[in-house]
Amino acid sequence: MDKNYHSVIIGAGMSGLAAGIRLAQYGKRVLILEKHHLVGGLNSFYSRLGRKFDVGLHAVTNFVRQGIQHSPLNRILRQLRITRELFDLCEQNISRILIGGQVLCFTNDFSCFEQQVAEQFPQRIDAFLQLLIRIRQEEFQPLESFVSARKILEEQLQCPRLEDILLMPILFYGGSREDDIDWPSFSILFRSIFLEGFARPFEGIRRILRLLTQRFRELGGERRMRCAVESIDIQEKKVRGLILQDGSYLAAEHILSSIGYVETMRLCGQGDAALASAGKLAFCESIAVLKEEPRELGWDDTIVFFEEQERFHYRQPTGLVGPSSGLLCLPNNYRYGLDRRLPEGILRITQLANATRWKAILADEGPEAYAQAKREQAHALFEKAQSILRFLHPSAEVKTPQLLDLDAFTPYTFERFTGHINGAIYGTPHKVFSGQLPFEGLQLCGTDQGYLGIIGSMLSGISIANQHLRRS
């Protein structure tokens, strides 16, 4: 195989594609290896009965309107040289946070959320505003040791309910450890969700993936699909090449891995040592296709984060799925414009899941028992979603949605198709912020570098590629 690549990238997810584009822009010869037949990694799509379903994408965070210069979104567009119009980002309508019967709303106008906090927590608004100043001034600096965001919130706000309200969206959109997140990541995600906001392309994730793959191809980048890596050849602490699963060898001096820290260290023969760092927080999701649009049922929400108990707990459940908390996404409820409507109603519900329990059903009881458990869980999640939405909209006319299709995926599904151990979407709790692994020529990009979400993943790929360019 050709030995003259400047860089080989493992994984054609968001970070891998963005890194490939950035390197190819400067004339570097780049190869992306992807073990599946579709690009996207944690943010991809699949087909079922003639329909295409997004996986991963509930919302593109970090949305800012035209004219705002200093933002992650505009930095990505500028460095990848993709125009804003091509992303076709359409803003959310309204999202809600529900804890123990209390509801706060937020939109892409932060003053809406700020007003909600002032009205519902009048005794804590000054503390909230002081916290906001601290977050706005925070510059992302990787810390040598873990600094608890929950502890900072407890000290600053002294209001458990408000702490939970701020933490819930952030943990569901980037939490890799139970009940907490490091302070720099909290600050970044707070900005991306609350201070900036949610958006979605009308076509969903396929729009972004098509743009990235086209751009990479136009710049001369090479991509090999269904091409899995068996191991990384390391000699004297230095990368020498890759051994592919078909037995062939690919020499390489620079390797960027976007598949996760533990998964990459396994390829280097360090799996046993790295396994202790594997994440364990996984999700189960049900996707319901409805004959009606959600608005016809009285549901105008874009995303709903919910906890039915008095306190929010973000932990691995003991059962198949966490019973009381999760999030709903209604993709129809983005502002696509009067002339654009999705052909069918979509309702997605996501809850924490126990990967060990799901895999045990498959191993101990067989594929039929596993499929039956998936069907039962899909219906249970769908019923849960309806219950939450009816609570939020008690004045809406009670209608039973006409269900056209219902599917679910489990932690085992995520592990099978992404390679993430335990199906842990957000990877290891121990992030490698520098991206540098303990072997010369090997770097990490993506979720386990500490950048989260679609925008964060692309930014990670760009930042690691820029490091390569400076060294070349």
C-alpha positions as semicolon CSV with decimal commas, in nm:
position;residue;x (nm);y (nm);z (nm)
1;M;0,000;0,000;0,000
2;D;0,110;0,360;-0,063
3;K;0,353;0,487;0,198
4;N;0,347;0,858;0,114
5;Y;0,057;0,987;0,324
6;H;0,126;1,284;0,547
7;S;-0,146;1,174;0,788
8;V;-0,374;0,876;0,833
9;I;-0,697;0,940;1,027
10;I;-0,882;0,656;1,199
11;G;-1,258;0,714;1,186
12;A;-1,474;0,921;0,951
13;G;-1,675;1,095;1,222
14;M;-1,712;1,470;1,257
15;S;-1,368;1,526;1,406
16;G;-1,194;1,295;1,159
17;L;-1,357;1,459;0,858
18;A;-1,282;1,810;0,986
19;A;-0,919;1,720;1,054
20;G;-0,890;1,567;0,707
21;I;-1,028;1,879;0,540
22;R;-0,797;2,110;0,733
23;L;-0,487;1,908;0,646
24;A;-0,587;1,869;0,281
25;Q;-0,637;2,247;0,251
26;Y;-0,261;2,284;0,293
27;G;-0,175;2,026;0,031
28;K;-0,110;1,739;0,271
29;R;-0,187;1,391;0,146
30;V;-0,447;1,253;0,386
31;L;-0,619;0,916;0,417
32;I;-0,926;0,852;0,632
33;L;-1,001;0,492;0,730
34;E;-1,357;0,400;0,830
35;K;-1,467;0,051;0,927
36;H;-1,833;0,103;0,829
37;H;-2,005;0,187;0,502
38;L;-2,137;0,520;0,635
39;V;-1,952;0,825;0,764
40;G;-2,051;1,015;1,078
41;G;-1,950;0,791;1,368
42;L;-2,154;0,896;1,671
43;N;-2,353;1,135;1,452
44;S;-2,474;0,937;1,154
45;F;-2,801;0,799;1,016
46;Y;-2,960;0,470;0,913
47;S;-3,240;0,355;0,685
48;R;-3,550;0,160;0,783
49;L;-3,857;0,091;0,570
50;G;-3,764;0,365;0,326
51;R;-3,709;0,626;0,597
52;K;-3,380;0,774;0,713
53;F;-3,328;0,833;1,085
54;D;-3,063;1,052;1,248
55;V;-2,843;0,892;1,511
56;G;-2,687;1,122;1,767
57;L;-2,808;1,456;1,634
58;H;-3,079;1,612;1,847
59;A;-2,947;1,962;1,791
60;V;-2,645;2,144;1,659
61;T;-2,535;2,350;1,959
62;N;-2,333;2,674;1,946
63;F;-2,579;2,836;1,706
64;V;-2,531;3,210;1,662
65;R;-2,704;3,441;1,419
66;Q;-2,536;3,607;1,122
67;G;-2,292;3,883;1,208
68;I;-2,156;3,747;1,537
69;Q;-1,787;3,705;1,468
70;H;-1,630;3,532;1,766
71;S;-1,802;3,197;1,801
72;P;-1,707;2,830;1,757
73;L;-1,956;2,795;1,471
74;N;-1,809;3,080;1,271
75;R;-1,454;2,964;1,344
76;I;-1,537;2,623;1,198
77;L;-1,702;2,768;0,888
78;R;-1,406;2,999;0,835
79;Q;-1,137;2,733;0,879
80;L;-1,317;2,470;0,670
81;R;-1,411;2,738;0,415
82;I;-1,776;2,640;0,408
83;T;-2,039;2,910;0,378
84;R;-2,298;2,948;0,650
85;E;-2,584;2,907;0,400
86;L;-2,469;2,557;0,306
87;F;-2,518;2,430;0,662
88;D;-2,883;2,544;0,642
89;L;-2,912;2,579;1,020
90;C;-3,267;2,646;1,137
91;E;-3,325;2,769;1,493
92;Q;-3,515;2,587;1,764
93;N;-3,864;2,692;1,860
94;I;-3,860;2,650;2,238
95;S;-3,704;2,400;2,476
96;R;-3,795;2,314;2,833
97;I;-3,636;2,179;3,150
98;L;-3,872;1,987;3,378
99;I;-3,769;1,878;3,728
100;G;-4,013;1,756;3,989
101;G;-4,303;1,939;3,826
102;Q;-4,117;2,272;3,788
103;V;-4,065;2,398;3,431
104;L;-3,821;2,652;3,286
105;C;-3,817;2,745;2,917
106;F;-3,529;2,860;2,702
107;T;-3,479;2,967;2,340
108;N;-3,186;3,100;2,140
109;D;-3,252;3,436;2,307
110;F;-3,075;3,401;2,642
111;S;-3,281;3,679;2,801
112;C;-3,577;3,437;2,795
113;F;-3,397;3,192;3,024
114;E;-3,254;3,470;3,242
115;Q;-3,605;3,605;3,298
116;Q;-3,731;3,258;3,389
117;V;-3,460;3,224;3,653
118;A;-3,541;3,569;3,792
119;E;-3,913;3,490;3,817
120;Q;-3,881;3,142;3,966
121;F;-3,572;3,196;4,182
122;P;-3,590;3,563;4,287
123;Q;-3,370;3,504;4,593
124;R;-3,094;3,350;4,382
125;I;-3,090;3,574;4,074
126;D;-2,793;3,780;4,195
127;A;-2,592;3,463;4,255
128;F;-2,694;3,337;3,911
129;L;-2,577;3,660;3,748
130;Q;-2,243;3,635;3,927
131;L;-2,208;3,278;3,802
132;L;-2,287;3,403;3,453
133;I;-2,006;3,659;3,470
134;R;-1,765;3,386;3,574
135;I;-1,873;3,161;3,285
136;R;-1,843;3,443;3,029
137;Q;-1,492;3,525;3,149
138;E;-1,379;3,162;3,162
139;E;-1,112;3,074;2,908
140;F;-1,078;2,708;2,828
141;Q;-0,766;2,587;3,003
142;P;-0,719;2,213;3,054
143;L;-0,675;2,146;3,424
144;E;-0,424;1,903;3,569
145;S;-0,681;1,764;3,809
146;F;-1,058;1,737;3,810
147;V;-1,249;2,045;3,930
148;S;-1,612;1,967;4,009
149;A;-1,869;2,185;3,837
150;R;-2,134;2,063;4,081
151;K;-1,927;2,179;4,377
152;I;-1,881;2,525;4,221
153;L;-2,255;2,549;4,155
154;E;-2,334;2,445;4,513
155;E;-2,101;2,713;4,651
156;Q;-2,218;2,984;4,412
157;L;-2,594;2,925;4,398
158;Q;-2,680;2,749;4,725
159;C;-3,000;2,624;4,563
160;P;-3,016;2,251;4,478
161;R;-3,308;2,286;4,234
162;L;-3,136;2,559;4,031
163;E;-2,812;2,358;4,031
164;D;-3,001;2,061;3,885
165;I;-3,172;2,278;3,623
166;L;-2,837;2,406;3,496
167;L;-2,667;2,068;3,508
168;M;-2,931;1,852;3,341
169;P;-2,899;1,971;2,977
170;I;-2,522;1,989;3,009
171;L;-2,482;1,636;3,144
172;F;-2,723;1,487;2,889
173;Y;-2,527;1,662;2,612
174;G;-2,177;1,588;2,734
175;G;-2,155;1,413;3,070
176;S;-1,912;1,123;3,081
177;R;-1,910;1,083;3,462
178;E;-2,191;1,028;3,707
179;D;-2,367;1,336;3,849
180;D;-2,087;1,578;3,762
181;I;-1,863;1,729;3,494
182;D;-1,535;1,918;3,504
183;W;-1,570;2,295;3,536
184;P;-1,409;2,394;3,201
185;S;-1,640;2,155;3,012
186;F;-1,941;2,285;3,205
187;S;-1,855;2,642;3,105
188;I;-1,814;2,549;2,738
189;L;-2,139;2,354;2,727
190;F;-2,328;2,626;2,916
191;R;-2,223;2,873;2,649
192;S;-2,306;2,637;2,365
193;I;-2,655;2,547;2,496
194;F;-2,778;2,854;2,682
195;L;-2,576;3,154;2,560
196;E;-2,567;3,041;2,196
197;G;-2,836;2,784;2,126
198;F;-2,986;2,499;1,923
199;A;-3,035;2,462;1,549
200;R;-3,079;2,183;1,293
201;P;-3,045;2,150;0,916
202;F;-3,376;2,071;0,749
203;E;-3,227;1,745;0,615
204;G;-3,074;1,659;0,950
205;I;-2,727;1,515;0,992
206;R;-2,703;1,404;0,628
207;R;-2,669;1,767;0,518
208;I;-2,357;1,823;0,730
209;L;-2,202;1,487;0,645
210;R;-2,253;1,544;0,274
211;L;-2,086;1,886;0,293
212;L;-1,787;1,754;0,485
213;T;-1,729;1,453;0,261
214;Q;-1,765;1,663;-0,056
215;R;-1,522;1,921;0,074
216;F;-1,268;1,654;0,170
217;R;-1,296;1,490;-0,172
218;E;-1,267;1,823;-0,358
219;L;-0,939;1,890;-0,178
220;G;-0,794;1,558;-0,289
221;G;-0,846;1,369;0,036
222;E;-0,876;0,990;0,019
223;R;-1,122;0,779;0,213
224;R;-1,146;0,403;0,245
225;M;-1,472;0,265;0,375
226;R;-1,520;-0,081;0,529
227;C;-1,153;-0,063;0,615
228;A;-1,098;-0,149;0,982
229;V;-0,769;-0,114;1,170
230;E;-0,646;-0,424;1,350
231;S;-0,355;-0,259;1,534
232;I;-0,114;0,033;1,534
233;D;0,249;-0,057;1,484
234;I;0,454;0,106;1,762
235;Q;0,830;0,065;1,777
236;E;1,046;0,238;2,038
237;K;0,753;0,459;2,143
238;K;0,709;0,585;1,786
239;V;0,434;0,517;1,533
240;R;0,550;0,320;1,230
241;G;0,224;0,224;1,063
242;L;-0,108;0,041;1,076
243;I;-0,206;-0,321;1,034
244;L;-0,552;-0,348;0,877
245;Q;-0,798;-0,627;0,947
246;D;-0,741;-0,773;0,602
247;G;-0,378;-0,828;0,704
248;S;-0,225;-0,554;0,491
249;Y;0,022;-0,301;0,629
250;L;0,008;0,077;0,585
251;A;0,316;0,278;0,677
252;A;0,243;0,612;0,842
253;E;0,440;0,868;1,038
254;H;0,136;1,066;1,162
255;I;-0,185;0,906;1,287
256;L;-0,489;1,090;1,418
257;S;-0,742;0,871;1,596
258;S;-1,101;0,984;1,644
259;I;-1,234;0,656;1,784
260;G;-1,176;0,723;2,156
261;Y;-0,891;0,701;2,407
262;V;-0,946;0,346;2,534
263;E;-1,027;0,217;2,186
264;T;-0,709;0,373;2,045
265;M;-0,489;0,241;2,325
266;R;-0,628;-0,107;2,254
267;L;-0,498;-0,078;1,898
268;C;-0,157;0,003;2,050
269;G;-0,159;-0,311;2,264
270;Q;-0,235;-0,115;2,581
271;G;-0,596;-0,230;2,619
272;D;-0,573;-0,387;2,964
273;A;-0,415;-0,077;3,118
274;A;-0,655;0,161;2,947
275;L;-0,973;-0,037;3,014
276;A;-1,007;0,103;3,365
277;S;-1,067;0,444;3,203
278;A;-1,359;0,323;2,989
279;G;-1,682;0,518;3,021
280;K;-1,995;0,343;3,143
281;L;-2,270;0,599;3,083
282;A;-2,476;0,485;2,786
283;F;-2,820;0,555;2,642
284;C;-3,122;0,384;2,497
285;E;-3,327;0,576;2,242
286;S;-3,667;0,518;2,085
287;I;-3,769;0,687;1,759
288;A;-4,140;0,711;1,687
289;V;-4,278;0,807;1,345
290;L;-4,619;0,971;1,371
291;K;-4,886;1,046;1,113
292;E;-4,941;1,388;1,272
293;E;-4,693;1,667;1,324
294;P;-4,630;1,730;1,696
295;R;-4,789;2,077;1,669
296;E;-5,114;1,912;1,560
297;L;-5,110;1,734;1,896
298;G;-5,047;2,059;2,082
299;W;-4,673;1,998;2,131
300;D;-4,455;2,294;2,029
301;D;-4,137;2,188;2,211
302;T;-3,808;2,137;2,030
303;I;-3,624;1,958;2,314
304;V;-3,743;1,867;2,663
305;F;-3,505;1,763;2,943
306;F;-3,697;1,595;3,223
307;E;-3,655;1,450;3,570
308;E;-3,968;1,324;3,742
309;Q;-3,811;1,306;4,089
310;E;-3,734;1,605;4,313
311;R;-3,357;1,581;4,245
312;F;-3,182;1,510;3,918
313;H;-2,962;1,200;3,913
314;Y;-2,733;1,125;3,620
315;R;-2,614;0,772;3,692
316;Q;-2,591;0,431;3,535
317;P;-2,928;0,267;3,610
318;T;-2,955;-0,073;3,773
319;G;-3,224;-0,178;3,525
320;L;-3,215;-0,169;3,146
321;V;-3,311;0,200;3,137
322;G;-3,316;0,480;3,393
323;P;-3,675;0,517;3,508
324;S;-3,719;0,887;3,581
325;S;-3,504;1,118;3,366
326;G;-3,421;1,170;3,000
327;L;-3,476;1,400;2,708
328;L;-3,725;1,432;2,425
329;C;-3,652;1,572;2,081
330;L;-3,918;1,677;1,828
331;P;-3,727;1,750;1,503
332;N;-4,039;1,894;1,339
333;N;-4,026;2,188;1,581
334;Y;-3,736;2,377;1,431
335;R;-3,802;2,695;1,235
336;Y;-3,758;2,563;0,883
337;G;-3,979;2,828;0,723
338;L;-4,338;2,822;0,603
339;D;-4,260;2,632;0,283
340;R;-4,067;2,345;0,443
341;R;-4,218;2,072;0,659
342;L;-4,090;1,728;0,745
343;P;-4,305;1,464;0,575
344;E;-4,398;1,289;0,902
345;G;-4,395;1,357;1,271
346;I;-4,089;1,239;1,462
347;L;-4,056;1,192;1,837
348;R;-3,728;1,078;1,990
349;I;-3,685;0,990;2,356
350;T;-3,347;0,917;2,513
351;Q;-3,277;0,778;2,859
352;L;-2,970;0,648;3,041
353;A;-2,920;0,274;3,001
354;N;-2,715;-0,009;3,147
355;A;-2,489;-0,158;2,881
356;T;-2,402;-0,464;3,088
357;R;-2,768;-0,557;3,132
358;W;-2,845;-0,518;2,761
359;K;-2,547;-0,727;2,653
360;A;-2,632;-0,993;2,913
361;I;-2,976;-1,045;2,757
362;L;-2,813;-1,104;2,418
363;A;-2,543;-1,334;2,558
364;D;-2,758;-1,534;2,801
365;E;-3,099;-1,541;2,633
366;G;-3,020;-1,497;2,266
367;P;-3,111;-1,262;1,980
368;E;-3,487;-1,318;2,002
369;A;-3,500;-1,222;2,370
370;Y;-3,284;-0,917;2,297
371;A;-3,513;-0,810;2,008
372;Q;-3,818;-0,856;2,228
373;A;-3,661;-0,645;2,505
374;K;-3,589;-0,373;2,247
375;R;-3,951;-0,375;2,128
376;E;-4,086;-0,358;2,481
377;Q;-3,849;-0,078;2,572
378;A;-3,936;0,118;2,257
379;H;-4,305;0,113;2,350
380;A;-4,230;0,200;2,712
381;L;-4,021;0,499;2,606
382;F;-4,294;0,613;2,367
383;E;-4,551;0,601;2,646
384;K;-4,314;0,793;2,872
385;A;-4,273;1,064;2,608
386;Q;-4,647;1,109;2,571
387;S;-4,688;1,133;2,949
388;I;-4,424;1,406;2,976
389;L;-4,565;1,607;2,685
390;R;-4,921;1,586;2,817
391;F;-4,800;1,711;3,154
392;L;-4,632;2,007;2,985
393;H;-4,936;2,086;2,771
394;P;-5,244;2,010;2,983
395;S;-5,465;2,243;2,778
396;A;-5,389;2,066;2,448
397;E;-5,669;1,854;2,307
398;V;-5,603;1,496;2,410
399;K;-5,532;1,293;2,100
400;T;-5,372;0,954;2,061
401;P;-5,085;0,983;1,812
402;Q;-5,113;0,754;1,512
403;L;-4,796;0,551;1,523
404;L;-4,651;0,463;1,180
405;D;-4,321;0,312;1,290
406;L;-4,124;0,261;1,610
407;D;-3,762;0,164;1,648
408;A;-3,507;0,163;1,928
409;F;-3,135;0,133;1,970
410;T;-2,946;0,028;2,281
411;P;-2,592;0,058;2,422
412;Y;-2,510;-0,263;2,237
413;T;-2,618;-0,096;1,910
414;F;-2,388;0,200;1,980
415;E;-2,096;-0,028;2,072
416;R;-2,143;-0,241;1,764
417;F;-2,153;0,046;1,518
418;T;-1,917;0,299;1,679
419;G;-1,673;0,075;1,864
420;H;-1,717;0,275;2,187
421;I;-1,677;0,033;2,476
422;N;-2,003;-0,006;2,672
423;G;-2,171;0,210;2,408
424;A;-2,049;0,510;2,609
425;I;-2,137;0,799;2,379
426;Y;-1,924;1,053;2,567
427;G;-1,632;0,818;2,614
428;T;-1,393;0,819;2,906
429;P;-1,435;1,058;3,201
430;H;-1,057;1,114;3,183
431;K;-1,015;1,342;2,882
432;V;-0,688;1,393;2,695
433;F;-0,720;1,769;2,645
434;S;-0,383;1,802;2,470
435;G;-0,473;1,527;2,225
436;Q;-0,121;1,385;2,264
437;L;-0,097;1,012;2,336
438;P;0,221;0,854;2,481
439;F;0,360;0,760;2,141
440;E;0,536;0,989;1,897
441;G;0,322;1,049;1,589
442;L;-0,012;0,950;1,749
443;Q;-0,276;1,204;1,851
444;L;-0,638;1,190;1,960
445;C;-0,923;1,405;1,836
446;G;-1,296;1,404;1,904
447;T;-1,498;1,330;2,216
448;D;-1,212;1,202;2,431
449;Q;-1,006;1,511;2,361
450;G;-1,273;1,692;2,559
451;Y;-1,464;1,867;2,279
452;L;-1,830;1,766;2,274
453;G;-2,120;1,785;2,033
454;I;-2,115;1,829;1,657
455;I;-1,949;2,170;1,663
456;G;-1,708;2,063;1,936
457;S;-1,607;1,750;1,746
458;M;-1,528;1,947;1,432
459;L;-1,338;2,204;1,638
460;S;-1,134;1,922;1,793
461;G;-1,039;1,786;1,452
462;I;-0,939;2,132;1,333
463;S;-0,728;2,207;1,643
464;I;-0,535;1,878;1,619
465;A;-0,485;1,926;1,244
466;N;-0,349;2,275;1,311
467;Q;-0,097;2,124;1,554
468;H;0,018;1,891;1,274
469;L;0,050;2,180;1,032
470;R;0,269;2,375;1,273
471;R;0,498;2,074;1,311
472;S;0,526;2,006;0,936
